[in-house]
Amino acid sequence: MEAYPEDYVSHNLPFIALAGLPTADLSTNPSTASTPTAFQATGLTISDKSPPLSGPHADSILDEFLRADGASLSWSEQALADRSGLIGFNLSSVGRSFVFPPRKAAPPPIAPSDSPTGSPNLSSQISHDLHSPLSPLSPSSPVFPDGLMTPLWLAKHRSRIPAIYLSFLTLDSDSSHDNALKNHINDTRNTIAKSGFKTRYAAVLVSDDAAISPLDFEERLAAIRRATSLDPKMSCFHFDVSDSQTDLPSFVSTVLRALQPVCVDYYRDLTKHSRRKRGRAAPPPITAAASRGTSQILTNNGWNVRYDFKLAIFAEFRQEMDVAQRHFESALEELFGPEGSLENTPSWSARWQEARLLCDIIAFRVLRCQMWRGMTSGAAESWYNYKERMRDLIDRRGKGAENSYGWEAWEARWAKMMAQLIEMADLPVFKPVDLSDPGEQTAAPAVYAPAEKLYSTMERMMPFHLLHHPGYWWRLACKHVMSRKRLAEAIPQEDRTLPSETSATQLASRTRTYDTYMVPQPHEEAPLSGHSTYDYLLDLQSQTERVESIMSNRGQARTVQQVKIELAREFYRAERFDEAFRTLQPIWDSMVWRREGWFDLALEVLELIYDSAGKTGNSKVRVESAWELTYQPLNTRHSIDVAKCLTAAGNNEDPAHVLLDTQSRLCPFSITFSFLSGEGFVGDTATCQVAVVFNGSVKTAGLTLSELRIHFSTNIRSLVINHSDDDQQSLSTSLKVHEEHDSAHPMAKGLLSSANLTFQPGQLRVFNLTIPLRDPDTFGATGASLVLKTPGATLEHVLSRPADISCSNWWLLSDNKLSRKQIPRTEPNAIQVLPKPPKVQLRITNLKEQYFIGEKVALEIQILNEEAEDVNAHIRAEGQDSADVSLDLAWNDNKNTANDLDLTNVQIGNMSANESKSHTLEFMAPLELSEYTLRLEVNYRLASDPDEPVVKILESVIPFVSPFEANYDFGPRLHTGVYPNYFSLPDLSEDDSEQPKQARGIAQRWCLTSRVVSFSMEPLLVATTRLVVNRVTSNAVCEVEESLTPEKVSRTMTLKDMMDVPHVLEVRKTTLEDRRPSALELSLAVTWRRENAGTEDTTTTMLAVPSMTIPSAEPRVLCTASVPSDTDDEAITVSYMLENPSMHFLTFNLTMEANDLFAFSGSKHRAVSLTPMSRVNVDYKLFVYTVEDSALTERHGQKGHWIWPALRVVDAYFQKTLRVLDAGDGVQSDDRGVGIWIPLSK
């Protein structure tokens, strides 16, 4: 933007003149700045003899006001949001005097008429109306008579005519000075009114340090306001210097917020004035003719452009960017229109250049308005459209944009303005990421702003519709600067001569050929001798630095390197070798093209750095770059002699050592190291191979290495192969290795060997050797290095990563050719060195397929010595599950003392060769289902090597499962005990209440039938089963009736065998009044042992029983049956017990339904009444009919069939049907009702 007048590109802010405050230099007063004489002549002056405010408080007030200046604010709407809606201001201290610019231009001098006598009086046709000094109607104006706009007009409103004249006056403690103060304010206001401008006046009354009574102060202040007609809210303010400094920022903010609508109103008045002038039918006549014979005046289209520009500028002053954009776009269309100045003004005239300059400024301000409003995609599109529109204009009416250094300069300038505009706008999307903030560490810096809503609906967007960050535009400017340099260098010599040495014909041709808009003439752009007036490299370097600073923060390192390479190339062409070297060295050190294989790009950098190092005398860098250029894939055009470059890098008195690494430099040698086998044992040797390939260019001579080193990760530090001329060169060489010990590090060893290390370009050679294995560990090659020595200098290249020397090929020599064999390992450059293999064997002789929870386990552990000599051993055992819960292990023959709590160790002692010993390991199985890993570890030492321990480990996974699983049936049974009598209920006296309470509720019998299934792979002998009551809720007691003896229950169960075990419980509430349901928590204890185990080795397994619920005390019907042995001749008695445990009188209607399988004796319909707390038994005699054999089934090994008597019991009051429950043996209920088992008569 610096190429254009500052007033054209600067942001417009309301101008407030601060009068009465100290000013450091009167030359900074904008009212006295140097401007054209016609612009400042006869200007009205505000002059005051009184000194300005002084002292620390005056400086503080000035500093605080200047701190609120908006010149440093970003050009975006976000800046207003950050200031809570307060716009920026242009604040300037003017002292006690201020000079307004002239309102009207000076009248032209009246020259005597040269017309003959009797001719018409032409002076009567000339208007003598005076206009603004900057108007095209005034002869003294720089735009007279047909110019569009001058930057002096913007300077006038930006720094010469304030929107508000803010005067700071002292309010003395002496009230006698108030009249003088009133007169001073009125005189200043009258002077401003006489100037003809619409500047507003405001005053700040600053109280001195003397104390003033609040009452007197308010009266004096009110009197001053009345006498001066100042508005106390918008034009008259008071500040007491005795207030603390913390109140000063608040006061300044209050004053500026009060003046903000006044400023907006001032520029709105100027807008109205310009709009009225634009609406006139025709412009007024000029003050006087520009010159005789000239009739060119500004066209109506030009006046429209001028007034649209003014309206847009005033809208910018008001910070109404949408209105400003609309007027700017209208002015731009007027300029480009068919009647516009760009289409009708001759392209060779200065007015066409001025119109083009104004067009650039308007387009730039349109972009700024769009940025301000957040229209990023619109700004990018407008930038591109204007460029193409201007190219078309230059091709049609100018001198053409093709091969024009002037057009390339304009494109560079246009891209640079866009970059600066984006930076000044400070868009949030392009703000750098703060890596110290954890919330932003994962956020990538934005490369371009997202599309606006208008553009996001487009099916396909062009790239230029997305606004990229400033680095992109700086990069574009760099490209056009280099293109400008190329085109300037291509200017023919006849066009580079000085005008004094050129003929008029050539000068005319030069004028018609070259577009010199804002650029030097051809003889100045590319002179034959001397330097150009434009420093291409300086501009290119500054723009490249901007690209680097922006794109580096966004991770665009490749683009940064590309731009810097182009800059270095230009420096080298200009023979500025030092600057080229400094530019290239960071790229050369960090470029990623080496490891990514972009050798064409790397070659350009390496050749440039190689040549630049030679020109600057940097021998070390020349050696490093020459070493890299030797790499064959680069295919350099240079003939490289590495040994010669290395010799020149040092001497015997000052030896040089060049250390390189594969991470940052290319290596012409490829070195790989491989082990033939992936495993080895301590004391053995490992066969390995070193393969070396010289990837040198065909232009490179053979190289002789001084040393070749392979680095290891163990106490064997490295393998060193020294060069020896006595050895022959062969494709495959077998090396003899010997160890070298370091006296400083006795445990560290080195391996030495020698071979002929002369290599030809493209040659592959392998070296085979064996390495001793000493320690049990991973033995791997971690890197390699090669050393090249010349007199006075050494070059060492390090391959520092294991991956640099890893290769899955093993090379074999066959018929004087090397063939490769695949190594089937992921890490061929490493070998696992295992400890010496143990020969003592461990076995568990009695390990079973299953072990059960809660079981005592005894394992027989056999130790067999298969070593060829005696050993001294001890054994340790441990068992853990996945949660690291350990088993309590113990050896039954442990000889440890009682104080030794470690029972998992047992001393085996000496064992001769082939001797076997056994020990028993005992432990209790866990009580929950789990899986444990049993680990047995025998640690022994050989008699021949007692210092070297040998370990044998045996691990076995032992699952612990449950031997049984059970299903449960829970149902009622008939209680034969006495039922409570309603008329003689037990009464609990006070004396009894002090005694332990007994259960006095109604007793109920329930039966829990457990169907136990064996899941053991071997037979188990079940001894007894027992039902355990764990807990009873809701004030009840429960007792289990043991009806079967253990001898009768005992039985052997195999896999999937099932056993029904019934248990009868008696449940009784503690009180009769308690009718809540009760819950029983039970467990089934099954005592068992293995079939071959002794009676003392029994185990009790607890099986969980689901919670059983005893329902609340409600009426119920229980059914039992008495079945004789001969059902053909005798009747079956079916009993229905109706129980009423409630405290209500209940009546039930009983109905027995007829059936085809039996006949019954008893009432078919009957009503039964029950008193509270009572029960009634109703019997029926059933005579069962004989059934066919096909209807017979089998139950418990006996044939028979089921009958289903249907007794319907209905509550007479509630009409609720009671369900009949089975309550005895041979009775079963299902969805058909209650069935009775009728066995087949014998």
SEDREN-247605 format. One record per residue (C-alpha): x, y, z. Coordinates in steps of 0.1 Angstrom, whole numbers, plus 5000, padded with zeros to 4 digits. Layout:
<sites>
XYZ ...
</sites>
This chain:
<sites>
500050005000 503050235004 503150284966 499950484968 499350814986 498850755023 495550945025 494150724997 494750395015 494550485052 491450405072 489150705078 488350785114 486451085128 488951365134 488851525169 491151825176 492251835212 492852205220 494452335252 496552025259 500352025257 501951935223 505551825219 506151975185 503952225167 505052075134 502851785143 499752005143 497851885112 496352235108 499852375101 501152085079 502752185047 500252165018 499852344985 499552714988 496152724972 494952474998 495952675030 495653035018 493353265037 492352995061 490553115093 492653075125 491453005160 493953175182 494253195220 496853375239 496353165271 498852885277 497652525274 497152305304 500352205320 501551985347 501451605353 497651595351 497651755317 500151505304 498051225319 494951345302 496651375268 498251035271 494950875280 493151035251 495950945226 495750585240 492150575228 493250665193 491950415167 494950425143 496250095156 492849915156 492349635131 490249705100 487349475110 484049495128 485549275155 487549585167 484349765175 483049455194 486249445215 485649815224 482049755233 480749945203 483050245207 484450345172 487950455166 488950825165 491751025150 492851235180 495451505177 496651775201 496652115184 497752345212 495852665216 495752765179 494152595149 494052695112 491152585091 491752535054 490152805030 486452745024 486652904989 489452944964 490953284958 489353474929 491353464897 493153784886 491353994860 493554044831 492954344806 490954244776 492754214743 489554214723 489154484697 486754764702 483154674696 483654294701 481454104725 482354124762 483453764769 483953834806 480253854810 479953484800 482553374826 481153284861 482853454890 481353224916 484053084939 484352714946 486452494969 490152514963 490152144955 487152154931 487652094893 485852434890 488652624906 491652714884 494152674913 492952324920 495252034910 492251864893 491252164872 489452144849 488651774843 490351584871 488351334892 489951334927 493051434946 494351284979 494451634992 490651624996 490951315019 493851485038 491551785043 488851585060 491251345078 493551605094 492551965085 488851985093 487951835127 484551685133 484751815169 486952085183 487351965219 488752245240 490352185275 489852485298 490852545334 488052615359 489852815386 488852825422 488353205417 484853255403 485953605390 487553425360 484253265349 483253555327 486453535308 485953165304 482453225290 483753485266 486453255254 484052965247 481653195229 484453355208 485753015198 482252895188 481753205168 485053165150 484252815141 480852925127 482553195106 484852945090 481852795071 482552445082 480152235103 482752155130 481052095164 482452245195 482852075229 484652185261 486251995290 486452205322 489352085343 489252195379 492452305395 493852155427 492152405450 489152285468 485752415455 482552385475 480252135457 477252375459 479252675445 480752445419 477352325406 476052685404 479152805385 479052515361 475352565354 475952935348 478752865323 476552615304 473652865303 475853135290 477552925264 474552715254 476552395259 474752065263 475851905296 475551555280 477251605247 479351925246 480252015282 482251785305 484051835338 487051655352 488451705386 492251655388 491951555425 490251235414 492450925413 494250825382 492050505380 489050735372 490750895342 490250605317 486650585326 486250965321 487950945287 485650655277 482650855288 483651165268 484350965236 481050775239 479151095243 480951255213 480550945191 476951035180 478051395175 480751285151 478351055132 475951345129 478651575116 479651335088 475951265081 475451635074 478451635050 476751335033 473551525029 475351815014 477151594989 473951414980 472251744973 475051854950 475051524932 471351554926 471751884906 470751874870 474152004858 477352114875 477852494880 480152684856 483852704863 485153014879 487253104849 488552944817 491552714822 493252864793 492353014760 491252754734 490552484760 486952374766 487652034783 485652014815 484651724839 481751524824 478651434843 479951084846 483051224863 480951424887 479051114896 482250924903 483451224924 480351244945 479950864949 483550864962 482751144986 479650964999 481550645004 484350825023 481850995046 480150655052 483650525062 483950805087 480650695102 481950325101 478950235080 480849995057 477849845039 476850195027 480450275018 480749954998 477650034979 478950384969 482450264960 480949994938 478750254921 481850474915 483750174901 481050094876 480850454865 484650454858 484450124838 481250214821 480950314785 480750684794 483450654821 486750824822 488650504816 486850454783 486750814771 490050964783 493050914760 495350654775 498450864769 497151154791 497951204827 494251214835 493950854824 496650754847 494950954875 491650774868 493450444869 495050534902 491550634916 490150304902 492750104921 492050294953 488250244950 488749864943 490949844974 488450024996 485749784983 487849494995 488349665028 484649705033 484049345025 486749235049 485149465076 481849295071 483348945071 482648875034 485948685029 484848484998 483348794983 486548984988 488548704972 486248704942 486249084939 490049084939 490148834911 487349004891 489049344893 492349204882 490749044851 488749354844 491849574846 493749334823 491049354798 491149734800 494849744795 494749514766 491949714749 492850074757 496350064772 499649914760 498849554767 499449334797 501349064778 505149074783 504849404801 507049474832 504549744841 501649504843 503749254863 504549534887 500849624890 499949254897 502649234924 501349554939 497749434938 498649104955 500749284981 497849514989 495649214994 498149055018 498549385038 494749425039 494249075053 496949145079 495349475089 491949315091 493249065116 490648805108 489948565136 490148265113 493848345105 495048415140 498048195150 497347895172 498547925208 500347595214 500547675252 496747655253 495647285257 492347355239 494247485208 496947225205 494846995184 493547275162 495447315129 496047675116 493647775090 494947795054 491847965040 488648115054 485547905051 483047995024 480248235033 476648115033 476048254998 478948054984 478447745004 475247664984 477247664952 477647314938 481247384927 483447664940 486547794923 489647814944 489848194943 486448214960 488148104992 490148375009 493648235017 495948365045 498348655038 501248425030 499548304999 499248664986 502848754995 503848444976 501848564946 503548904949 506948734948 506148554916 505148874899 508249054911 510448784896 508348804864 508849174863 512649124867 512648874838 510749104815 512849404825 516049214816 514449124782 514049494773 516049564741 519249764744 517950044722 515150104747 517550124777 519550424765 519150764781 516551004765 519351244757 521050974737 517850854719 516250994688 512751134689 511450854668 512750594692 511350794722 507950804706 508050424699 509150364735 506250574748 503750374727 505250034737 505850044775 503250084802 504950294828 502050324852 503650374887 506950214875 510150374861 510850434825 512650154806 516050324808 515550354846 514050004851 516849824833 519750074826 522649974804 525050084832 524650124869 521749994890 518050014885 516050264904 513949974916 515749714938 514149384928 516149174952 515449404982 511649384975 511749014968 513748955000 511349145022 508348965007 510048635011 510548705048 506848775051 506048445034 508348255057 507048415089 503448345080 503648005063 506047855089 503547905116 501047715095 503247415088 503647505051 507447435051 507547315015 506247645001 508647835023 511547635011 510447684975 510148064978 513548084995 515147874968 513848114942 515248404962 518648234965 518648164927 518048534921 520848624945 523248384927 522348524893 523048874906 526448734919 525548814955 526948484966 527048555004 523348635005 522548324983 524548105007 522848255038 519448195022 520147845012 521847705043 518747675065 516947495036 519847265030 520047175066 516347095071 514947005037 512646695037 513246615000 516146395008 514246125027 511146165006 512946094974 512346434956 515846424942 515146684914 514346944941 517246834963 519646844934 518947214927 519547304964 522747104966 524247244934 523447594945 524947544979 527947374964 528647654940 527847924966 530147754991 532947754965 532448124957 532348224994 535247995005 533247775029 535247455025 533347255051 529947315035 531547245001 532746905014 529346815028 527546914996 530046744974 529646424995 525846444989 526146514952 528146194949 524846014955 523845854921 520045924920 520846294920 522546274887 524446594890 526046784861 529146854882 532246644882 532746584920 536046484936 535246434972 538846354982 540046684966 537346884984 538146715017 541946775013 541147145008 539147165040 542047125064 545747065069 548046885092 548447185115 544747255116 542946925109 539246935101 536646685111 533346675092 530646475110 527546385090 524346195099 521846015077 519046205093 520246535077 522546435049 522446195019 525045915020 526445764988 527045445007 524445195018 525444965047 523344675060 524044425088 522244095092 522343785114 521743455097 519843315126 517343485149 518343305181 521443185198 522643065232 525243195255 528643055246 527842995210 528843215180 526543395155 527143425118 526543775104 527043965073 527944325064 526844445029 528144765014 526944934982 528645244968 525745434951 528145684935 527545864902 529245724871 531246054870 532745984904 535945804908 536345504932 536545584969 538645414996 537145415031 539545425060 537145255085 533845085086 532145055119 529044865131 527644975165 525844725189 523544765218 525444525242 528744545260 530344465227 530544825216 531344795179 532844605150 535544795133 536844705098 539944885089 541244935054 544144725043 545844745009 547244395014 543844235012 542244154978 539044314965 536344054961 532544044961 532343824992 535043835019 535343625050 536743825079 538643705109 537543885141 539443925173 538344105205 539844425219 539344525255 539244875268 541344925299 539145215310 536045005307 536944635314 533444505307 533344675273 534644485244 535344565207 535744355176 538444425151 539044315116 540544445083 539644425046 540144615014 537644905015 538045044980 534745064962 533745154926 530545334917 527545094918 529644804934 528144574960 530544384984 529644165014 531744075044 530943755064 532143705100 531143535132 530543705165 530743545200 527643555222 528443625258 525343755277 521743655276 520043965260 518944105226 522044145206 521344405178 523144645155 522045005163 523845185135 526945215115 529445475104 532045505077 535245715078 537045885048 540446035056 542746255037 545846445049 544546705074 540846625072 538446345082 534846285070 532646065091 529145975081 526945805108 523945595101 522345645135 519145445133 518745065133 516345095103 519245255083 521244935083 518444685083 517944445053 516044125049 518443985023 521343745028 523943755000 525443434987 528343414962 527643184932 529643174899 531243504908 527843664913 526043764944 522543624948 520243704977 518243485000 515243615020 515643625058 512243545072 512443785102 511144135109 514444235126 517244075107 519844295123 519144155158 519543815175 518043695207 520743555229 519143295252 520543165285 522142825285 519142585281 518342395312 518242005312 516541955345 512941845338 509741925357 506541715356 503241715374 502441345376 498941355390 497441655373 493741605368 491441745341 489241925367 489742085400 486742205420 486242515442 486842465479 488742135472 492042055488 494541985460 497741785463 500041785433 502941545429 505941735414 508741525399 512241675393 514441485369 518141575364 519141515328 522341705331 525641515327 526841615362 525541675397 523441975404 522342165436 518742275432 515742425450 512242475437 509742755441 506042755434 503543035429 499943055416 498143375405 494943455385 494443735361 493743975390 497143885407 495343705435 497743435448 497043085461 498342975495 500742715484 502842485507 505142185503 504141905526 507741815531 509042165536 511942165561 511842535568 511642645604 508442765619 509743125618 510143105580 506843205565 507843135529 506342785524 506542815486 510242735485 511742395492 515342285490 515941985468 519641955475 522141765454 521041555426 523241325407 522941265370 519641105359 518341115395 514641185401 512941335432 509341405440 507641655462 504041725470 502542065467 499342135486 496842415486 493142485490 491242565459 489542915458 485842935467 484943115435 485143015399 488543115385 491543015366 495043025381 498442985365 500742755385 504342845380 507142605391 510642735390 513742515396 516942715402 520042505401 523742535397 526142285380 528942145401 531342255374 530042615373 528542705407 528543085399 526243055369 522642985378 520342795355 516542825357 513942575345 510342705345 507042515341 503742685339 500442515340 496942665338 494542515363 490842605361 488642575392 485042495384 481942405404 481242025406 477542075407 474742305395 471142295407 467642405397 465042465424 461242425428 459542595457 455942525467 453642505497 452942195518 450042125542 450842205578 449241945601 449642145632 446942325652 445642645636 445042945659 441542985674 439943325667 438143315700 441143235721 444043425704 447243455725 447643775745 451043915752 451044075787 453344335799 455344075819 455643865788 456844165768 459944175789 460743815780 462343705747 459543705721 458543375705 457043335670 453243335675 452243365639 450543105616 452942835607 453342735570 455242455555 457042495522 459042245502 462242335483 463142065458 466742085445 467641915413 471441875415 473341795384 476941675383 479441845360 482441635370 484341435345 484941165370 482441005395 481841185427 480341035459 477741265474 477641215511 474941455524 473041755514 471942025538 469842335534 471342635551 469142935561 471343245557 468743515563 465043565568 463443905564 460244075578 460043935614 459743575605 461543255616 462442955594 463342605604 464442325581 462941975587 465641705582 463641425568 466441215553 469541065570 472941105553 473140735547 470040735527 471141035506 474640905498 475040815461 477640825433 477041075406 478741075372 478741335345 475241485339 473641275366 470641435383 469541405419 466341545434 466741655470 463641785488 463841995519 460842105539 460842435557 458542565584 458042945583 456243135611 455743505616 456643645650 453143795653 449743725640 449244085628 452344085605 451044005570 453944135550 455643895525 458943745537 462143665517 464343365524 468043355515 469142995514 472142795504 472442425495 475442255511 476641945492 479241725509 481141505485 484441335478 486241185448 485540815442 489040705452 489540945481 489240865518 486340955540 488541225556 489041405522 485441535519 484541875505 481542075511 480342295482 477842565488 475342625460 473542955459 469742935460 467743225445 465843435470 462543265478 459543485487 456843375512 453743565500 451543775523 448943625545 446043585520 443343315518 444543005499 443442655489 445842355494 445242025477 446441685489 445541335479 445540995495 445940725468 445440365478 447540095463 444639945444 442740225427 440539985408 438639885439 439240165463 438340535461 440940815462 440541075488 441241435476 441441695504 441042065499 442142275528 440742635528 442742865549 441743215561 444643375578 442943715576 440843895602 437743885581 434743655579 434843495545 432443275525 433543065495 431442895469 432842555459 432042385426 433442055415 433241995378 432441655363 435141465344 435341175320 438241015339 436640975373 433440995393 433441175426 431441165458 430741495475 428941815470 428941955435 428042295448 428742405483 429242725504 431842725531 432043005557 435343065576 435843275607 439043485609 442143285616 440642955607 440742675581 438342415568 439042075551 436741965523 437141595511 436041435479 436041065471 437140995435 436640665417 439040655388 438140485355 440440245338 442440395309 444040245279 447740145279 448440415253 447440685279 449940555305 453140755313 456040685336 457040885367 459940785390 460140445373 456440365378 453640365352 450440545357 448440845345 447241185357 443741305365 442841665367 439941735391 438642085388 437442245420 436442605415 436642825447 435143165445 435043435472 431243505476 431843875485 434743985463 433943735435 437543645433 438543295423 441243135444 443842925427 444242565440 447842495450 449442145452 450542075487 451541705489 453241415472 451641285440 450041625434 451341855407 450042185393 450442335358 448342555334 445642285334 445142305372 446142055399 446841705387 446841375408 449141095399 447340755397 449840465397 449040155378 447439895401 449639585407 
</sites>
